[in-house]
Amino acid sequence: MQDIKKMYRTIMEDNFPNEMVITFGDQTLMFMKKAWKIPDEKTGELIEKGLRYGENPDQEAALYELVNGNLILGGCQFIQPGNGLVSSISEEDMIQAGKHPGKINLTDIDNGLNIIKYLMDRPAAVILKHNNPCGAAYGKTLADAYDRANMADRIAAFGGCLVVNRAMDKETAEMVSSNYLEVVAAPKFEAETITMLSKRKGLRIIRISKINELERYRTLRFVDFKSLIDGGIIVQQSPINKIKSKEDFLPARATYKGKEYVIERMPTDREYDDMLFGWGIEHGITSNSVIYVKDGVTVGIGTGEQDRVGVAEIAIFKAYTKYADALCFKKYGVPYKTFELEIEQGKGDRGALLEIDEETKRNKGGLIGSVMVSDGFFPFRDSVDVAAKEGVTAIVQPGGSERDFEFIIACNESDPKVAMVFTGQRAFRH
């Protein structure tokens, strides 16, 4: 019988050149292919290789680092050599290679950095899967931030990539080592943390020292390439998040048929804090997306849907599901689905499961008092209505819809009233 698992242990050869040169008119950028000497998983002998494989085990892939060139187009100066993050990972930085890294491992780290660059003012953690966050959180300490991000969606976090913005300490490392992750990236690893983390032999432990400098990457643009199936390429500037403080948000207002509509309740300081937190996370989520955040942690994340009310409802469903799972795990030490299966098999207390369901329903999956964040404007007021019904108290969205006045009416009609601000910019990510 064919060993299907074997394909995941494959290390693909790559036939990409060692150098890549891109010319933009009279300007030239030079890139060098990245490779590392990493012990072979079976023999322990050092082998020099770049990426394990691409998105799938049968795709060759290569990582390139910008080493020369200074691109300026239309007055915009793009990121220069010497600012490498993921593309500059060295053998010394790859403290434990685990299974030889592949494309997805590095793109997850990259998007983790893309998100956490907006969360540098306090300890923060983000866990990613398939280039989207599972959970993200601030914390009083790094351990607190990790615990909150993990409990926001323990289910999705399994086998994920963790990126933190403070040195990995012993308390956090002990918590991380008790879970199954594929990658852990931090600016530094304190004494004894490597020993704790390396208990997971397949874990990739990666130091990215420039995480300490991430805040300055908020304003650095890079050239974003999208390759088409016909061999063509679409090129664009990378986006810039212009929201830096609560003063950058715009009070929701609109004019329709000569009448002006103005939001009646402005956000509290706590809601503004969550708006800044959530809008930063939105820049790392696949569109269409709607997320709910509360007290510096994600409550429900909806990604990659075609209609906005649909993704708003999906994020609500996920909030309820993850809340119930977290309750079950804290009370009984097992996932909700495992507990449910045991009860179906006559091995557990159905009353205990009903208590979890009732508490989840009563607390509306943790959505009461949360902030709704949308990467694009709402086409209809139904998204606002479904959020208000779940106890959402504030909304941040780009604005600019023909029906902005309807959303303002919906917020003002809610009991209690819902606050809403506009960003004046969209955060689509495809």
C-alpha positions in Angstrom: 0.0 0.0 0.0 1.3 3.4 -0.9 2.6 5.5 2.0 0.7 8.7 1.5 2.4 10.3 4.6 5.7 10.1 2.7 4.9 13.1 0.6 4.9 15.4 3.6 8.4 14.2 4.5 9.6 15.1 1.0 12.2 17.8 0.6 11.8 19.0 -3.0 14.7 20.1 -5.1 14.3 23.5 -6.5 15.5 24.7 -9.9 15.2 28.4 -9.3 18.3 30.5 -9.9 20.6 31.7 -7.1 20.1 35.2 -8.2 17.0 37.1 -9.4 17.1 40.5 -11.0 14.1 42.7 -11.5 14.3 45.8 -13.6 11.8 48.6 -13.2 12.5 51.0 -16.1 16.0 52.2 -15.4 16.1 50.9 -11.8 17.2 47.4 -10.8 16.6 45.2 -7.8 18.8 42.2 -7.0 17.7 39.3 -4.9 19.7 36.3 -3.6 18.2 32.8 -3.0 18.2 31.8 0.7 19.5 28.4 1.8 20.4 27.0 5.2 22.6 24.1 6.4 20.1 22.1 8.5 20.5 18.6 9.9 18.7 15.9 7.9 15.7 14.6 9.8 16.8 10.9 9.4 20.6 11.0 9.2 21.4 14.1 11.2 23.9 15.1 8.5 24.0 18.8 7.5 22.3 19.4 4.2 22.1 22.8 2.5 18.7 23.6 1.2 16.2 26.4 0.9 12.5 25.9 1.3 11.2 22.3 1.9 8.5 22.8 -0.7 5.8 25.3 -1.7 2.2 25.4 -0.6 1.9 21.7 -1.4 4.5 18.9 -1.3 4.7 18.7 -5.1 5.6 22.3 -5.7 9.1 23.6 -5.8 9.7 26.9 -4.1 12.5 29.3 -3.2 13.0 32.2 -0.8 14.8 35.3 -2.0 16.2 38.2 0.0 16.6 41.8 -1.4 20.3 42.5 -1.4 20.7 45.5 -3.7 18.7 48.3 -5.2 16.8 51.3 -4.1 13.4 51.6 -5.9 11.7 54.9 -6.1 8.5 55.3 -8.2 6.3 58.3 -8.3 8.0 59.8 -5.2 7.4 56.6 -3.2 10.6 55.0 -1.9 10.1 51.3 -1.4 11.8 49.2 1.3 15.6 49.1 0.9 18.1 46.3 1.5 19.2 45.7 5.1 15.6 45.6 6.4 15.1 41.8 6.0 12.9 40.0 8.5 11.7 36.5 7.3 13.9 36.7 4.2 17.0 37.3 6.4 16.6 34.4 8.7 20.0 32.8 9.2 21.1 29.4 10.4 21.9 30.9 13.8 18.3 32.3 13.9 16.8 29.0 13.1 17.5 27.7 16.6 15.6 24.5 16.0 14.7 23.7 12.4 12.2 20.9 13.3 10.9 19.6 10.0 12.7 21.5 7.2 10.7 24.8 6.8 8.3 25.2 3.8 6.7 28.2 2.2 3.6 28.2 4.4 5.7 28.3 7.6 7.5 31.4 6.5 4.4 33.2 5.1 2.6 32.6 8.3 5.5 34.2 10.2 5.5 37.1 7.7 1.8 37.8 8.2 2.2 37.5 12.0 4.8 40.2 11.8 2.5 42.2 9.5 -0.2 42.1 12.2 2.0 42.5 15.3 3.7 45.6 14.0 0.5 47.4 15.0 0.6 45.9 18.5 4.0 46.9 19.7 3.0 49.1 22.6 2.4 46.2 25.0 3.0 42.4 25.2 1.1 40.7 22.3 0.8 37.4 20.6 -0.8 36.2 17.4 -1.3 32.6 16.3 -1.8 32.0 12.6 -2.9 29.2 10.3 -3.1 29.3 6.5 -1.9 33.0 6.6 -4.9 34.1 8.7 -4.9 34.8 12.4 -6.7 32.2 14.6 -6.4 34.4 17.7 -4.6 37.6 18.6 -4.3 39.3 22.0 -2.7 41.9 24.2 -1.7 40.8 27.7 -0.4 42.2 30.9 2.6 39.8 30.4 3.7 37.8 27.4 2.3 34.6 29.0 -1.0 36.3 29.5 -1.1 37.5 25.9 -0.3 34.0 24.6 -2.9 32.4 26.8 -5.6 34.8 25.7 -4.7 34.4 22.0 -4.7 30.6 22.3 -8.0 30.4 24.2 -9.6 32.7 21.7 -9.5 29.7 19.3 -7.8 26.7 20.7 -9.2 24.6 17.9 -7.7 26.5 15.0 -4.5 27.2 16.9 -3.5 23.5 16.9 -0.5 23.1 14.5 -0.3 26.9 14.1 2.4 29.5 14.0 3.0 31.7 17.0 4.6 35.2 16.7 5.2 37.3 19.8 6.6 40.7 20.3 8.6 40.3 23.5 11.4 37.9 24.5 10.2 34.4 25.1 10.3 33.8 28.8 10.0 30.6 30.8 6.4 31.0 31.8 5.3 31.5 28.2 7.6 28.7 26.9 6.1 26.3 29.4 2.6 27.1 28.2 3.6 26.9 24.5 5.4 23.5 25.0 2.2 22.0 26.3 0.4 22.7 23.0 1.1 21.5 19.4 2.5 24.3 17.2 4.5 24.2 14.0 6.4 27.5 14.5 7.4 29.8 17.3 9.0 33.2 16.4 10.2 35.7 18.9 12.8 38.6 19.1 14.8 36.7 21.7 14.6 33.5 23.8 15.6 33.7 27.4 17.7 31.1 29.2 16.1 27.6 29.5 13.2 28.5 27.1 14.9 26.6 24.3 15.1 23.5 26.4 11.4 23.7 27.2 10.3 24.4 23.6 12.6 21.8 22.0 10.6 19.0 23.8 8.5 19.3 20.6 11.1 17.9 18.2 9.1 19.0 15.1 8.8 22.6 16.3 10.6 25.3 14.3 12.0 27.8 16.8 13.0 31.0 15.0 14.6 34.2 16.3 13.8 37.4 14.5 15.7 40.0 16.4 14.2 42.9 14.4 10.8 42.2 15.9 11.9 44.9 18.4 12.0 47.4 15.5 8.7 46.3 13.9 6.9 49.6 14.6 8.9 51.4 11.9 7.8 48.9 9.3 4.3 50.4 9.6 5.2 53.0 7.0 7.6 51.1 4.8 6.1 50.0 1.5 7.2 47.0 -0.6 6.3 45.9 -4.1 3.4 43.5 -4.0 3.3 40.9 -6.9 0.4 38.9 -8.0 1.1 36.3 -10.7 -1.6 35.3 -13.1 -2.2 31.9 -14.7 -1.2 33.2 -18.1 2.2 34.2 -16.8 1.2 37.9 -16.4 1.9 39.8 -13.2 -0.1 42.5 -11.4 2.1 44.9 -9.4 0.9 47.2 -6.6 2.2 49.2 -3.7 1.7 47.5 -0.3 -1.0 49.1 1.8 -0.3 51.5 4.7 -2.6 51.7 7.7 -3.2 55.4 8.3 -5.0 54.9 11.6 -2.4 55.5 14.4 -4.6 56.9 17.2 -8.2 57.4 18.1 -8.0 60.9 16.6 -7.6 59.3 13.2 -11.1 57.8 13.2 -13.9 59.8 11.7 -17.3 60.1 13.4 -19.8 58.3 11.3 -21.9 60.9 9.3 -23.6 60.8 5.9 -26.0 62.9 3.8 -28.9 61.5 1.9 -31.5 63.5 -0.1 -30.3 66.7 1.6 -30.6 65.4 5.1 -27.6 64.8 7.3 -27.3 61.7 9.5 -24.9 61.7 12.5 -24.0 58.9 14.9 -25.4 59.7 18.3 -23.1 57.8 20.6 -19.3 58.1 20.3 -17.0 55.2 21.5 -15.6 55.0 25.0 -11.9 54.9 25.5 -12.0 51.1 25.9 -13.9 50.8 22.6 -11.4 53.1 20.9 -8.6 50.9 22.2 -10.3 47.8 20.7 -10.9 49.6 17.5 -7.2 50.4 17.1 -6.4 46.8 18.0 -8.9 45.3 15.6 -8.2 47.6 12.7 -4.5 46.6 12.9 -5.5 42.9 12.8 -7.8 43.5 9.8 -4.7 44.3 7.8 -3.6 40.7 8.1 -6.9 39.0 7.2 -8.1 37.7 3.9 -11.1 39.7 2.5 -14.1 39.9 2.8 -13.6 39.8 6.6 -15.5 40.9 9.7 -14.0 40.4 13.2 -15.2 41.0 16.7 -12.7 42.0 19.4 -13.1 42.8 23.1 -10.6 43.9 25.8 -7.7 43.4 23.5 -8.4 39.9 22.3 -10.2 38.5 19.2 -13.6 37.0 20.0 -14.6 35.9 16.5 -12.8 36.0 13.1 -14.6 35.7 9.8 -12.4 35.5 6.7 -12.5 35.2 2.9 -16.3 35.3 2.3 -18.1 36.8 -0.7 -20.9 38.6 1.2 -20.5 40.8 4.2 -23.5 39.8 6.2 -22.5 36.2 5.7 -19.0 36.7 7.1 -20.5 38.8 10.0 -22.7 35.8 10.8 -19.9 33.3 10.4 -17.7 35.2 12.8 -20.6 35.2 15.3 -21.0 31.4 14.9 -17.3 31.0 15.5 -17.4 33.2 18.6 -20.1 30.9 20.1 -18.2 27.7 19.1 -14.9 28.9 20.5 -16.4 30.3 23.6 -18.1 26.9 24.4 -14.9 25.0 23.7 -12.9 27.3 26.0 -15.4 26.9 28.8 -15.4 23.1 28.4 -11.6 22.9 28.3 -11.2 25.1 31.4 -13.8 23.1 33.4 -13.2 19.6 32.2 -9.8 19.6 30.5 -11.1 18.3 27.1 -12.4 20.0 23.9 -16.1 20.5 23.6 -16.5 18.1 20.7 -14.7 15.4 22.7 -16.9 16.0 25.7 -20.0 15.9 23.4 -18.9 12.6 21.8 -18.2 11.0 25.3 -21.8 11.9 26.3 -23.2 10.4 23.1 -21.3 7.2 24.1 -22.8 7.3 27.6 -19.5 8.2 29.3 -20.4 11.8 30.5 -22.9 14.0 32.1 -25.3 15.6 29.6 -26.3 18.1 32.2 -22.7 19.5 32.3 -22.8 19.9 28.5 -26.2 21.7 28.8 -24.7 24.1 31.4 -21.9 25.0 29.0 -24.4 25.6 26.2 -26.6 27.8 28.4 -23.6 29.8 29.7 -22.4 30.3 26.1 -25.9 31.4 25.0 -26.3 33.7 28.0 -23.0 35.4 27.4 -23.6 35.4 23.6 -20.3 33.8 22.9 -18.4 36.6 24.6 -19.7 39.1 22.1 -21.5 41.4 24.6 -19.6 44.7 24.7 -17.4 43.8 21.8 -16.3 45.9 18.8 -17.2 44.9 15.3 -14.5 45.6 12.7 -15.1 45.3 8.9 -12.4 45.6 6.3 -14.9 47.1 3.7 -18.0 49.2 3.9 -21.4 47.6 4.5 -23.6 47.3 1.4 -26.8 46.9 3.6 -27.7 47.5 7.2 -28.2 43.8 7.9 -24.6 43.4 9.0 -25.1 46.1 11.6 -28.4 44.6 12.8 -27.0 41.1 13.3 -24.1 42.5 15.3 -26.3 44.7 17.5 -28.5 41.8 18.3 -25.4 40.0 19.8 -24.6 42.8 22.1 -21.9 44.5 20.0 -21.5 48.1 21.3 -19.3 49.8 18.7 -18.4 49.4 15.0 -15.4 50.5 12.9 -15.6 50.3 9.1 -14.3 52.3 6.2 -17.5 54.2 5.3 -18.2 55.5 1.8 -21.3 53.4 1.0 -24.4 54.9 -0.6 -26.3 53.5 2.4 -24.1 54.9 5.1 -27.1 56.8 6.4 -28.9 53.5 6.9 -26.1 52.1 9.1 -26.1 55.3 11.2 -29.9 54.9 11.6 -29.5 51.3 12.6 -26.9 52.2 15.3 -29.0 55.1 16.6 -32.1 52.9 16.8 -30.3 50.1 18.7 -31.1 49.8 22.4 -28.6 50.5 23.8 -27.2 52.8 21.0 -24.2 51.5 19.1 -21.2 53.8 18.4 -19.7 53.8 14.9 -16.6 55.4 13.3 -15.2 55.4 9.8 -11.6 54.8 8.9 -11.7 56.5 5.5 -9.7 53.7 4.0 -10.3 50.1 3.1 -8.3 47.1 4.2 -8.9 44.5 1.6 -6.3 41.7 1.3 -6.4 39.1 -1.4 
